[in-house]
C-alpha cells in the first residue's frame, strides 16, 4: 500500500503499466527478459507486476532507492532483452501505442581528436602518412578509448596536460603539424554524423511530431532529431530497451537441453542454494559466466569461496575501480574467511549498525547501506537519506557540507534528530560522516548488483549442470570472434567436452550439443562461407539424406 501510494502520488502509475505491458508481452512471446536492472528491483510493486524477478524483501532491497516523495526527478525502469527479440518488442510497442507516438532516440557523433587531425590533413592535401604521424604523437587513449581533446594539450590547467609533451614538441618543431593542428582545433567537436541510441526510446501520449521533429533513416528506423535528455525536458518519456547477449546464451542453452531429449528447465526457478554451483564458483571455473568471466574475477572467486547469493552480489559491486583501489574486494574475501578481523566503522556505533553492515562483514558496499546508516544514526527519512546518498555519489560538495550539520546536530524543520540527540558524540558523528562520504563515492546500487548476480548465478548453474549445452550456446554467441571461439574451445577441452569438426551433413549454423555431451562446430564460424549458403544447406538437408560431394548430394541437388 505504501509503495502504491508513493507511485500514485508521483504520478508514475501509467509508466509502470506500460513497462509491465511490454515485458509481459515479451515473456509470453518467447523473448528472454532480464530479472531486473537498476534500482527498480527494490520495488515490491515491480516484482508483483512481473517487471522484476527478485523478491526485494528476501534480498533486502530498498524501495526508496528507486522512488520516494523527496526525489526531484523520476527514475527510469531499464529493461534487458535478448538482443534477437529486442526488435520484436520495439515493433510491439509501436503497434500497440502508435507508430507516431514511439521513436528511438538519435545520437550525434562528433569529430574526435584523431579524426579532426586526419580530416584536416586530408582536406589540406597532405599525404595520409603526415596525419598518421601527428596522431601517433598523441598521449595513449584513456580507458574506453577516449583521446585527450586538442585544447587540453595546450591548457596547463587540464588534467592530462603533462602527458602531451611529445605532441607539443612536434607542434613547435614541425610547421606542417602546427598548421594541421590549428585547423583541427576548429573542427574538433563538430557534429559528424547521426546514429541510433543503443537503448533509449521515446514514447508520448500524443504524436511525437507535436514536440520533436522525426528523422527516418535509410534502413527505415525512425528517430527523434533531439537527443533523449532534451526530449525529457520537453515532457516526453524515455524508456530503455537494452540488449543483453547473455540472455541469448541462456535461451540457447535451454533450447539445447530440450533438443537433447532432456526436460526443459525454468531458469527463473533455479535454486539459489545449489551447492554444486557454489563449488564451481569457488574453483573459479567461470569462463563464460556472466560478470564473472575475467581472470581477476576468477582469481578473486577462488579467494572468496562464495557459498551464498549475497557473496555474488557483493562481488559484482566490489569488483570495480573505486572499491578495488581501496582493496575492499580483497578485504571482503579475507573477512568472510576469517583472515581479517571484522571491525565496525566505529566502536561507538557497532551495535546500531550491526543489522546494516553484518551482511558485508563491516564494510560499506552498497548505496542502500549509506541510506540506512543515515536513517539509523541521525533519524533521516529514507527519502532524505537518498538525497544525501545521491549528493555523495555525485560528489556534490556543497550539499555534502550543508548536510553535515543536519547529520550531526539535527534539523527540526525537516524532522531530523541528528546523531548528537541520539547519543552519539559530536567527534564520532563527524568521523562517521567523513568515512561514509568516502565510501559513498563508489558504493554500488544493491538492487542492480543483486539482479546481475542472479543472471550470473543462472549462467553458472547451467554451466555446472548442463556443460555441453551451455558451452555450445556460449560458442554460438561468439562465432564471429575467432579469438573467443578458440578460448571457449579450450575451455571445452579442459571440461572434457569434445568439439567435433564441422560436417556439412550434421552441423547447424551455430554450435550444437549432442546427447553424448559432444559439441559440433557451427558452420557460421567457418571463415569465408556465406550465411545464405549455410542457411540453404541446413534447409535442404531437412528434405534429403546427405551431401556426397561439393557439387551434388544424394538427391542430385547442387550444394553451390
GUKOLNU-87738 format. One record per atom (N, C-alpha, C): residue in one letter; z, y, x. Coordinates in steps of 0.05 Angstrom, whole numbers, plus 5000, padded with zeros to 4 digits. Last residue first. Example, Ala and Ser with C-alpha at 12.3 -4.5 7.8 and 13.67 -1.06 7.14 Angstrom:
// residues 2
S514249555257/S514349795273/S515750015258/A515648865264/A515649105246/A515649345264/
This chain:
// residues 560
X391544855528/X390945135535/X388145195527/X391644365501/X394244495507/X393744795513/X387444135447/X387844265473/X390544385476/X387943495415/X388143785414/X388643905442/X388042945416/X385543075425/X385643375423/X392642715407/X391042765383/X388442895390/X395042675457/X394142425444/X392442475418/X392243255488/X394343065484/X393342845466/X388943625541/X389043495515/X391443315513/X389443895590/X387443975571/X387643855543/X393743655619/X393643945614/X391744025592/X395743045585/X395043205609/X394543495600/X398542875540/X398042685562/X397042815587/X403643035494/X401443125510/X401142925533/X405342635435/X405842765461/X403342855474/X404742635376/X406542465391/X407242595418/X405143175327/X403742975343/X405742815359/X407643605304/X405643465288/X404243235303/X410943825340/X412243725315/X410243555299/X407644035378/X409043785384/X410243655359/X406144525359/X404244305357/X405544035361/X410844815372/X409944785344/X408044545341/X410844785428/X413144675413/X412344635384/X405945045438/X406444775448/X408644645431/X406745565417/X404645385406/X405045095413/X410845745450/X411345715421/X409245535408/X408045755498/X410245565495/X410945525465/X404246155488/X403345885494/X405645685489/X407646595481/X406046505459/X405046215463/X409946655532/X411646565510/X409946465486/X406346405590/X406746595567/X408446475545/X408746315653/X407846165630/X408446345605/X411146545698/X408246575694/X407046395672/X416646095706/X415246335712/X412246315706/X420545825656/X418545755676/X416846005681/X423645935614/X424746015641/X422745955663/X421245715571/X421146005574/X422246105600/X422745185574/X420045255583/X419745565586/X429144985600/X427545125579/X424845215590/X431444345620/X430544615628/X428744735606/X436444005585/X433544015592/X432744305597/X442543715603/X441143965594/X438243945603/X446843195578/X444943305598/X443543545585/X449842905542/X451243115558/X449443225580/X447042585509/X448242455533/X449642655551/X444742885471/X447142745463/X448442605486/X442643495505/X442243245490/X444843105485/X441344195501/X443243985509/X442643735493/X436344635526/X437444465505/X439244255516/X433945295538/X435245055548/X436444895525/X428145495498/X430645535512/X431645275524/X423645215479/X423345465493/X425745535509/X424744515498/X424344735479/X423744985494/X421943915527/X423344175529/X422744355505/X418443475517/X421243465509/X422543745507/X413443535537/X413743365514/X416543365502/X413843825583/X412343945561/X412643785535/X419843915615/X418043705606/X416543805581/X423644145670/X422144195646/X420143975640/X429043705694/X426743885697/X425243935671/X435943725674/X433443575677/X431143775679/X442043785699/X439943955688/X437243825694/X447943445686/X445343435699/X443443615684/X454443635699/X452343635678/X449643645692/X458743695732/X457643425728/X455643405706/X460444195743/X461644065720/X460643785715/X456944315784/X459844295790/X461344145768/X452244355755/X452544135775/X455444095782/X453344815726/X452844555712/X453244325731/X453545185767/X455945125752/X455744865736/X448145185780/X450145085800/X452745025787/X446245425734/X445445145740/X447245025761/X448345925741/X449445765720/X448545465723/X445246105786/X448246095787/X449345915766/X440046065766/X440845905790/X443845875791/X440346425725/X439646155719/X440445965742/X441446895754/X443446785736/X442846495728/X436546955781/X439046925796/X441246805779/X432847015738/X432746775756/X435346735771/X433047195676/X434447275701/X434647035719/X431146985630/X429447185643/X430647275670/X435346675611/X432946535622/X430946725635/X440346765592/X439646905617/X436946795628/X441246455547/X441746745545/X440846905569/X440445945565/X438346065548/X438746365547/X445345865591/X442845885607/X440546005591/X448645845546/X449046055566/X446546095583/X446845385520/X446645645506/X446945875526/X448145015559/X445345045551/X444945315537/X453745085562/X452145155585/X449145185578/X455144875510/X455745155518/X453945245541/X453444345513/X452344525492/X452744815499/X456644175556/X453644175558/X452444355538/X462144265537/X460944385562/X457944395563/X465944315493/X463144255489/X461544365513/X471044455511/X470744215493/X467844135489/X470444895547/X472344675552/X471644425537/X466845235523/X466145125549/X467944885556/X469745345476/X467145205474/X466345085501/X474045625499/X474545375483/X471945215482/X471446065521/X472945875538/X473345615524/X469646315474/X467746215493/X468946015513/X474646435450/X472646265436/X470646145456/X476946765488/X478146505483/X476246325469/X473547205484/X473847065510/X474946785505/X474547365432/X471847265439/X471947115465/X479947505440/X479247295421/X476447185426/X479547925475/X480947685484/X480247445466/X477248285441/X475648185462/X476847935475/X481748385408/X479248285396/X477448165418/X485548565445/X486048315430/X483448205418/X483249045462/X483748835482/X484148565467/X483349335414/X480749265427/X481149035446/X488849385407/X487149265386/X484449165398/X490549655452/X491349375449/X489549235428/X487350055497/X487650015468/X488249715463/X490950175558/X488650075543/X489350045513/X492650695605/X493450475586/X491150415567/X491651115637/X489850885639/X490650655621/X495151505622/X492551595630/X490651365633/X500051265615/X498451305591/X495651385599/X502551275665/X501551015655/X499551065632/X503951825668/X502451695689/X501051435679/X507051895623/X504552055626/X502751925646/X511351565635/X509751505612/X507051645614/X513651845677/X512551575682/X510651495659/X515152315651/X513352325674/X511952055678/X518752115613/X516352255604/X514252265626/X522651905645/X521151725629/X518551855620/X524652375667/X523452175685/X521751975669/X526552635622/X524352755637/X523052555655/X530652285608/X528552335589/X526052455603/X534052315652/X532752065647/X530352115628/X535852845645/X534552765670/X532852515665/X538352845595/X536053015600/X534452925624/X540252195570/X540752435586/X538152585591/X540451995503/X539151955529/X539452215545/X542152055450/X544051955470/X542751895498/X538852305416/X539152015412/X540751885435/X538652815434/X540152775409/X540552475403/X535252725477/X538052805482/X539752755457/X530252595453/X531752395469/X534652475471/X528852815386/X528852845414/X530752645428/X527752865330/X530452885340/X530552945370/X523053205292/X523353035316/X526153075327/X521253515250/X522953295244/X523353105267/X518653975261/X516953735257/X518553485252/X522854325265/X520754385246/X518954145240/X525954105306/X526954085279/X524754145258/X524753755359/X523453975345/X524053945316/X527653545424/X527053525395/X525653765384/X528353495478/X530353645462/X529953635432/X524253145497/X526953145509/X528953265490/X519853225463/X520652955470/X523552955480/X519353785463/X519953645438/X521053365444/X518053875517/X520454005505/X521253855480/X513253595522/X515553515537/X518153615525/X509153845494/X510553625481/X513053535496/X507154205531/X508354305507/X510054095493/X504953865570/X507154045577/X508654145553/X500953625539/X502953455552/X505453625559/X497754055527/X499053915505/X501353755517/X495954195578/X497454395563/X498854265539/X493253735596/X495753805608/X497354005591/X490253225574/X490453505565/X493153615572/X488552705587/X489652885608/X489453175600/X487452325552/X485252505558/X486052725578/X492352075549/X490051915557/X487652095565/X495552495530/X496052375556/X493652225566/X493352595479/X493352805499/X493752695527/X494152105454/X491452195458/X491352415480/X499752075453/X498251875467/X495451975474/X500852505419/X501752515447/X500052325464/X498552305373/X497452555384/X498352585413/X501751865364/X498851815371/X497652075382/X506452105349/X506351955374/X503451905383/X505152285299/X505752475320/X505552345348/X504451785275/X502251975276/X502652175297/X509451565278/X507351435293/X504851615295/X514352095290/X512951915272/X510651785288/X519452085341/X516952175331/X515951985308/X524351955366/X524251975337/X521652095326/X525051845419/X525252125411/X524952165381/X524851285427/X526751445442/X527151725431/X521051065390/X523750945394/X525751135406/X516551395396/X517851365370/X520751265373/X515251325450/X515851595439/X517251585413/X514350775449/X516550885466/X517251165455/X509950725415/X512450605407/X514850715423/X505950985446/X506751095419/X509450985411/X505850645489/X506550925493/X507451045467/X503950185464/X506650185475/X507650475481/X498750325452/X500550295430/X503450285440/X496250295501/X496750555490/X498750545467/X499149795545/X497549875522/X498250165513/X502549715588/X499749615590/X498049745568/X508049815623/X506549945602/X503649865606/X512249245638/X510049425645/X508849555621/X515848865622/X516949125630/X514749325638/X512648435605/X514448405628/X515248675640/X510148495557/X508548545581/X510348565606/X514048385519/X511548235518/X509848265543/X518048775529/X518448495537/X515848335538/X517149285508/X515949215535/X516448925544/X519349315456/X516749435462/X515449325487/X524349085458/X522348965440/X519549065446/X526849425496/X526549135501/X524349015484/X528149945490/X525349885494/X524749585499/X533749955485/X532050065463/X529149985465/X535149705536/X535649575510/X533949685487/X533450075576/X532549795576/X532849665549/X534750585585/X533250535560/X532250245559/X537450585633/X538850715610/X537350645584/X533950375672/X536150205661/X537450315636/X527050465660/X529550595669/X531850435656/X523250085655/X522350345665/X524750525673/X526149465680/X525449655659/X524549925671/X523448945719/X525249175718/X524349365696/X523248305739/X522448465716/X524448695714/X521348125805/X523548185786/X522448365764/X516447645818/X517247925820/X519347985798/X515447135806/X515147215834/X515847505839/X515246935754/X517846945768/X517647025797/X510546965728/X511046715742/X513646725759/X510447485708/X510247265690/X511147005702/X510447785755/X512847785737/X512747555718/X505347665775/X507747595790/X510247585772/X502047885736/X501847595742/X504347505757/X503548425738/X503848275713/X503947975719/X502048545790/X504848565782/X505448405757/X496548515786/X497948305802/X500948315796/X495648945751/X494648675744/X496148465760/X497749385777/X499049295752/X498149015744/X496249655823/X496949365825/X498349265799/X494050135816/X496950135818/X498049845818/X488650015811/X489450195833/X492450195837/X488749725764/X488449575789/X489249745813/X489150125725/X491349945729/X491249795755/X483750375737/X486350515737/X488750335742/X479549965735/X480150125759/X482950245759/X481949355704/X480249595704/X481249765727/X485048915678/X483048885699/X480949115697/X488449025636/X489349095663/X487149085684/X486148825589/X487049105590/X487549205619/X485248305602/X482948465596/X483748765598/X490648145607/X488848125630/X486448305626/X492648195555/X493648375576/X491848375600/X489747785530/X489448055521/X490348255543/X491747345558/X488847405560/X488347695552/X497147365543/X496347385571/X493447465574/X497047265488/X497847535498/X497047575527/X496046725484/X493846915478/X494547195488/X498646335539/X498746445512/X496646665509/X498346215591/X499045995573/X499346085544/X495046355653/X495746425625/X496346185609/X495746435713/X496046175698/X496846235669/X495346825753/X496846875728/X497646625714/X492146605793/X494846705799/X496546735774/X487646475765/X488946265780/X491846345787/X486146975746/X486946775727/X488446545741/X484547225793/X486947315780/X487947115760/X479746955803/X481946935822/X484547015810/X476847125759/X477446835762/X479746795782/X476447665770/X477947585747/X478647285749/X473347665817/X476047775818/X477747685794/X468547435798/X470147295819/X472947395819/X467747465726/X467447565753/X469247415773/X468747285674/X466647165689/X466647235719/X471447445629/X472947305650/X471147175670/X468147665589/X470147835602/X471647705625/X466347015568/X466347305562/X468747445575/X464546555617/X466446615595/X466546925592/X461546475662/X460146475636/X461946535612/X466746175695/X464046275698/X462546245672/X471945985693/X471046155672/X468346285677/X476245685717/X473645565711/X472245725689/X481445785732/X479345985738/X476545885734/X485445465717/X483845375740/X481845585749/X487045725671/X488845735694/X487445635719/X482745595636/X483245875644/X484945895669/X483745045630/X481245145641/X481445435652/X488745075606/X488544945632/X485945035646/X487445315558/X489045465577/X489045335605/X484444885537/X483145145542/X484745315561/X488344485530/X486144445549/X484644705556/X491744745489/X492644705516/X490344655536/X490945225441/X489644975452/X490244945482/X492745615409/X494745495426/X493545235439/X488945805374/X489545975397/X491745865415/X483945395347/X486845435351/X487445595377/X478645695312/X479445555336/X482445605341/X476345925269/X478845775264/X479645615288/X471546145281/X473646335273/X476346195268/X468145735289/X469145875313/X471346075306/X468045135261/X468345415252/X469645565275/X463344645283/X465944755282/X465845045272/X459644085262/X459644365268/X462444485264/X460143445291/X460943625268/X460943915277/X454143235325/X457043275323/X457643465300/X448743185333/X450043005314/X453043025312/X446543575363/X447143325377/X448643135359/X446244005329/X443743865335/X444243605349/X451544195331/X450544065306/X448043905312/X451544395383/X453544195375/X452544045350/X447544785379/X447244555397/X449144325390/X449945145344/X447545015336/X447044765353/X454245315377/X454845185351/X452345035341/X451245555417/X452945335423/X453545175398/X448845985390/X447145765400/X448745525408/X453446295378/X451746185357/X450045945367/X455246415430/X456946255412/X455246135390/X450846705448/X451646465462/X453346285444/X451047135413/X448746955412/X449346695426/X455747365430/X455647255403/X453247065399/X454147555479/X455947325479/X456147195451/X451348025469/X449847775474/X451647525474/X452048465420/X453748335440/X452548055445/X450149095396/X449348825402/X450948705424/X453049525345/X452649445373/X451649155375/X452650035306/X451749755304/X451149665333/X456650525281/X455850405306/X455250105302/X455251095241/X456150815242/X455050695269/X456851745223/X455651565244/X456951295242/X455052185171/X456951975181/X455451795201/X454352895170/X453252625168/X455152425180/X456353405180/X457353265157/X456252985153/X454953655225/X453553755201/X454453595177/X457653385264/X458653655258/X457353765233/X454352935266/X457052915255/X458153185247/X449753135291/X449553045263/X452353025250/X451953225341/X451053455326/X450853375296/X452752705357/X455152885355/X454453135339/X447552485358/X449452405338/X451852595335/X442252975364/X443952765374/X446352725356/X436653055320/X439153165331/X440852935341/X432752775298/X431952945321/X434353085333/X433752085282/X434352365278/X433052525301/X428351595276/X430851705288/X431251995279/X425151005259/X425751285251/X428351375263/X420350605289/X423150665287/X423550965279/X414950525301/X415750535273/X418750595268/X413450565352/X414050295343/X414950295314/X413051115359/X410650965359/X411050675349/X417851425313/X416851345340/X414451165337/X419051965274/X418151685273/X416851625300/X424552365263/X422352305281/X421652015279/X427152875219/X426952595229/X424452565246/X431853425215/X429153315216/X429153035227/X437753415175/X436553395202/X433653305199/X438853525121/X440653625142/X439353625169/X435153315089/X436453555079/X438253685100/X433752845114/X432053085119/X433153335107/X436952465093/X437852585118/X436152835124/X438552475024/X436552445045/X437252605070/X445652345016/X443152475008/X441152425029/X449552085042/X449452035013/X446952165001/X447551785105/X448252005088/X448151935058/X448351545171/X448051485143/X448951735127/X445951395236/X446951595217/X446351505188/X448050985288/X446251015265/X447551205245/X448550785355/X449250985335/X447151005313/X446750425395/X448250325372/X448650525350/X443250655433/X443750365433/X445150265408/X438551135410/X441351065418/X441850765415/X432151175435/X433751095412/X436451015422/X429351765467/X429851485464/X431451425439/X424952245497/X426852165477/X427151865477/X424652575562/X423552405540/X425752355520/X426553035590/X424152895599/X422952725577/X429753655591/X429253405575/X426553295584/X432653855654/X430953905631/X430353635616/X435553705698/X436953745674/X435253805649/X431354035744/X433553845740/X435053905715/X427954455752/X427254275731/X429454065726/X430054765794/X429254895769/X428654705746/X430954415834/X433354525822/X432654675796/X425754325852/X427054115836/X429554225822/X424654785882/X423154735858/X424554545840/X428254685924/X428554935908/X427054905881/X426154205944/X428854215932/X429254465914/X421254375965/X421254175943/X423954185929/X422954736005/X421154825983/X421254635959/X426054406037/X427254636025/X425554726001/X422254046055/X424553946040/X425854176025/X418954386084/X417854246060/X420154146042/X422354556125/X421354756105/X420254616080/X427954276150/X425254196142/X424254386120/X433154446160/X431354396183/X428454346175/X435954496112/X435954726131/X433854696153/X435253996089/X434354236074/X434054476093/X437753676126/X434853646122/X433753896108/X443053856118/X441753886144/X438753856142/X443853706065/X443753996072/X442554036099/X443853146071/X441753276055/X441553576062/X448453066102/X445852986113/X443553126098/X452553246067/X451953396092/X449153326103/X454653056020/X451853126020/X451053276046/X460052966017/X458352726020/X455352806025/X462353446006/X462553346033/X460653116038/X461553495949/X460153675968/X460153555996/X463753245907/X462253085925/X460753245946/X466353655877/X467853425887/X466353275909/X464954345893/X464254095880/X465653855893/X465654785924/X467854715906/X467354455891/X460854875951/X463154775966/X465554695949/X454754695930/X457154825919/X459654725933/X450254415942/X450554675956/X453054835946/X450653965912/X450253925940/X450754185956/X450854135860/X453354065873/X453054025903/X445454195848/X447054445850/X449754375864/X443753665843/X442853835865/X444554075869/X448853175828/X446953385820/X446153565843/X448952525854/X450152785855/X448052995846/X447351985808/X446952135833/X448352405831/X449951405782/X449751695777/X449551835804/X450750855777/X448150955786/X447851255783/X455550625769/X453950685745/X451350815751/X458750945821/X458750715804/X457350785777/X454151415853/X456751315845/X456451065828/X449251345906/X449951395877/X452751285872/X449951635971/X449751405953/X450551465925/X446752285980/X449052105982/X448651865964/X439752346000/X441952395981/X444252205987/X435652186032/X437752346045/X440152406026/X432051965999/X433651786015/X435851926030/X429352395979/X431352265961/X433152075977/X426152526023/X428252716014/X430252575997/X422752086026/X424452146049/X426752336040/X420052125978/X421751885983/X423651946005/X417052585985/X419152575965/X421052355969/X413752376026/X415352616031/X417652626010/X411051936005/X412951886027/X414752126032/X407252155970/X409652015959/X411851985980/X405152805993/X404952505992/X407552395981/X404853395952/X405753245975/X405352945971/X403553705908/X401453595924/X402253445948/X407253875871/X406554075892/X404453955912/X408053425842/X406553645829/X405653855850/X410953115879/X408353025869/X406753255858/X415653415887/X413953355910/X411153275901/X417553415834/X416953665847/X415053615871/X418552865826/X416653005809/X415753265823/X422552775865/X419952635867/X417852775850/X426653125846/X425553155874/X422853015876/X427552925795/X426853205799/X425553245826/X429152405806/X426652445791/X425752735795/X434052495831/X431852365846/X429152415832/X437052765788/X436652875815/X434152755829/X433652725723/X435952705741/X435052785769/X431853005664/X430852955691/X433252955710/X434352655606/X433952885622/X432952815650/X433152385543/X433352325571/X432652575588/X436552415484/X434752565501/X435252495530/X436551985429/X437852075453/X435752215470/X437451935357/X435851995381/X437652035405/X439951415316/X440251675329/X438451705354/X436851155256/X438151125282/X438151395296/X438251285188/X436551325211/X438151275236/X438351325118/X439251175142/X437251215165/X435951545075/X438851615080/X439951475104/X431051345066/X431251635072/X434051725078/X431950825052/X430750885079/X431051175086/X437950635021/X435650815021/X434550875048/X441750245019/X442650525016/X440350725016/X438849765024/X441049795005/X441550084999/X435049835065/X434149755038/X436249815017/X438349975108/X436250155099/X435250095071/X441449525112/X442749775106/X440649975095/X437549145126/X439049115101/X440249385092/X435949335176/X434049325154/X435449305127/X440749255204/X439749525200/X437749535178/X440848695202/X442948845188/X442049135184/X436348575232/X436448495204/X438548645189/X437948755282/X435748895268/X435648825239/X441948375295/X442648665291/X440448805275/X440547865308/X440947925280/X441448225274/X440347865363/X438047755348/X438147835319/X445448045379/X443048215382/X440648125366/X450847975336/X448947815352/X446347985354/X454748575335/X453048375322/X451548215343/X460648945329/X458948785347/X457348585330/X462149585305/X461849305299/X459849175319/X466950105297/X464749995312/X464649695307/X468750575258/X469250285259/X466750165272/X471451195283/X469251025275/X470250735273/X476351665254/X475351475274/X472851325264/X476552365241/X476552085231/X475351905252/X480852835272/X478152725268/X478352435259/X486652895269/X484753115261/X482053005254/X492152545244/X489752525260/X487752735250/X496552525212/X496452745231/X493852755247/X495852065181/X495552325168/X495352555188/X491851585218/X494451685209/X494051965198/X488751025247/X488651245227/X491451325219/X489550735296/X486950765284/X486751005265/X494750755306/X493050805329/X490150845319/X496950605258/X496850885264/X495250955289/X496950035259/X495050185242/X494750475251/X497449615315/X498649845300/X496550005285/X498948925325/X497149155327/X498049375307/X501448415332/X502848665338/X501048905342/X499147955315/X498548035343/X499848305350/X500647895263/X501147675282/X500947765310/X498848365241/X501648305241/X502348095262/X493148335244/X494648535260/X497648495261/X489247795253/X491547885236/X493148085252/X482447875265/X485147835277/X487247945258/X477648025244/X478447745241/X481147675254/X475048565203/X476048455228/X477148175223/X472848585152/X471648755173/X472548655200/X475248325110/X473348175127/X471948335148/X479248575084/X476548615074/X474448465089/X483748465114/X483548355086/X480748375075/X482648765159/X482848475161/X482548345134/X482849285138/X480349185151/X480348885153/X488249295122/X486149325102/X483449215113/X490949285171/X491049045154/X488949055132/X488449545230/X488749595201/X488749325185/X487349445282/X490149485275/X490549525245/X481949445288/X483249175285/X486249205279/X480449955300/X480349875272/X481749605267/X480250075354/X482850095341/X482849995312/X475349605381/X476749855379/X479249845362/X472949105339/X472449265363/X473949525360/X472048425316/X473048695313/X472548845340/X469547945322/X472047955308/X473248225303/X462348025310/X464748015327/X467248025311/X457847605276/X459247855276/X461747825293/X451547305269/X454147295281/X455347575283/X448247195209/X448447375233/X451247365244/X447746905162/X447546765187/X447446945212/X448847175115/X446047115122/X445647025151/X454247275112/X453047105091/X450147025098/X454847635154/X456147375155/X454847175136/X452048075132/X451247945157/X452347665160/X455148205087/X452348115084/X451347965109/X459848355113/X459848115096/X457048015090/X457848825138/X458948605154/X458948345138/X456249145096/X454149035114/X455248825133/X461249205068/X458849105055/X456948995075/X464749435104/X465349165094/X462849045082/X462249945108/X462449765132/X462949475123/X462950125055/X460250095066/X460349905090/X468550135050/X466949975032/X464149925043/X470050515089/X471050235091/X469250055074/X467650975068/X466850875094/X467650585097/X470351045020/X467550975019/X466550865046/X475551195040/X475150945024/X472150855025/X477351635063/X475951445081/X475051195066/X480752065053/X478052045040/X476251865057/X485852075068/X483952175088/X481052155078/X488051825024/X488852095030/X486852225049/X486051305030/X485151475007/X485751765012/X488751155077/X485851145076/X484751325053/X494151205060/X493051375082/X490051385081/X494250815019/X494851085013/X493851275034/X493050355048/X491150445027/X491650735020/X497750325080/X495050365092/X493050465072/X501650245039/X501750475057/X499050535069/X500049765017/X500050005000/X500050255017/
